Amino acid sequence: MNDRQAPSVVCLGFFDGVHRGHLALIRAGKEIAAANGLPLRAHTFDAMPGLKGPPLTDLAERKALLLAAGADEVAVSPFDERMRRMPGDEFFRRVVLSQLNARYVVCGDDHRFGYKGAWGVKDLEALCRGAGIGLTVVPQVTLENGLRISSSAIRAALQAGDFSLAEAMLGRPVPPEMKKSFLL
């Protein structure tokens, strides 16, 4: 991903599983994009940093699910050595501003970025304010019982064989290939 994109609203995240929490980000981004006459771009990486165990979705599935959820485009950055070591402010300048051409950013309340995930939402707020672009932070989505929906919680449910809990967090049935990859 090297070329500068058209101006857009950008949803940031890895989006593994494209679960109900991720769908809340896409919905919020879609509303902002519609109100501002901009496309909604979801940004992800080709590999997940620090993932223990199989991913919930491969890149092609992730892209298809994000597009089906309402993203107009999916931008993918390589998670190579350069990206892995990039500080958060550099990621913001090079990727969010220069490549993605964000006019507005949407992320979850637990979003981390930059080298070793050292940068968080407060840092992103300051960066967006300094660049004169908007930011919406979407609160964590929970199940009715208060359990926080996350890719990690879904992986734990799958590893425990609790497919109904995983489906409740995903918001859709667990595909057979996902079940198989966690039961091996």
N, C-alpha and C positions, 0 to 999 in steps of 0.2 A: 504494500500500500504506500505509494510514493506521491501520487498526484493529488493536488488539492481538489477537494470536492466542492460542490455547490453549497451555499449556506444552508444550514439545517438545524433542527433540534436533535440533540444527540443523547441517547440513553447509554449510560456506561455500565458495564458489568461483564462477567464471563458468561452468564446465562446458562450454566450447565443444567439441563433438564427443562428449561423454560417452564418453571413451576408457577404457582399462583402468585407468589411474590414478584416474580419477573413480569408476569402479565399485568400486575398493578403498575409497574414502571412504564410498560408500553402504553397502557391506557392513559396515564398521566401525560406521557410524551405526545401521544396522538392528539389530546385536547389542546396542548400548547402549540403544537405544529399547526393544527387547523385554525386556531385563533390568530396565528401569525403568518399564515400563508406559506409555510415552509414544509419541506419533507421531513419525515421522521427517520433518523438513521440510528440503528442499534449497533454499538461497537462491541466486538468481542476479540478474542485471541484464538490462534490456531491450536494452541495447547494450553493446558491449565497449570499454572505454577503451583508446585507443592501438592498436587493431587495424590492422595493415598487411595489406591484401588481404582477400579474402572470408572471412566466418566459416565454420567447419566445419558449423555447424547454425544454422538460424534459431530464434527463440524457441519456436515451436510444436513443432518437432522436438526441441529440447532438453528441453522439458517432458515430452513423450511418452517420451523415452528415460530420463529420470530416474525417472518413475513406473514404467516397465517394469522398471527396475533395482531397485526396492524402496522408493523414497521414497513416503511416504503423501501428501505435499503438495509443491508447488513454489511458493515465494514469490518474487515478482519485484518488484524495486525499480527505479524509473526512474533511468537514469543521466543525470540532467539536470544543469544547472549547479550547483545546490545540492549534489547528491550528489558531483559531481566535486570540489568544493572542501572537502568535509567532512573534518575531521581524523579520524584513526583512533579516538581516544577518544570522539568524538561519534558516529561511526558505531556503535561498540560500544554506547553508551548508548541511542541513538535507535532503531537498527534491531535489533541482536542482542538486547538486553534488553527494550526497550519494545515494539517491534512484533512481533518473532518470539517473544518470551517464552521465550528459550532457558534450559533447565536444564542443558544440556550442549552443547558445541560440538565439531565434528569438522572438521579442515582438513588440507591437505597440508603437508609440511615446507617448501614454498617459498611458502606463502600470503602475499600482500601485500594491504594494505587502507589506506584513508584517502587523503588528498590526495597525489597523485603516487606512491601505493604506498609511502609513507614508513614505514608500520608493518608489522611482520613477526610471526613466530610468537612470539618472546620477549615482544614487547609484548602479544600476545593472551594469552599465559600469565599475565602480570601482571594484565591486565584481568579475566580469568576468575577468578583467585585472589581478587582484590579483591571481586568480585561474588558469590563463593561458589558458582560453578558449575564443572562439570567441563570438561576439555578433553582430547581425544585428537588427537595429531598423527600422521598416517599417513605413513610413509616413502615416498619416491619409488619408483614401480614402474618396473622396467627389463625390457627384453627379455632373452632368454637370452644375447645377445652383450654385455650391459651397457649398451646404449643406453637413456638415460632416456626414458620415455614422456611426451610433453607435446603440447599443442595446437600449439605452435610447430614441434616436430619433425614432426608429422603434416602441417602445412602445407608444410614444406620438402620432405617426401617427395612430396606431391601435386604441388607445383610442378616437381619433377624428373621427374614421371611414374612414380615408383616406387610403384605401387598396392599391391604385395604388402607392402612395408614399412608403408605407411599402414594397411593392413588388420590387420597384426600388432599395431600399436599401438592401433588402434580396438577390436580384438577382434570385428570383424564386417566384412562386405564394404563396400567404398566404394560408396555409392549413385551411380547414373549422374549425377544432378544435381550432386553434389559433384565428380565427375571433370570434368564440363563446366565448372563455374565456375572450376576451377584451370587448365584447359587453354586458356582464352580468351586 
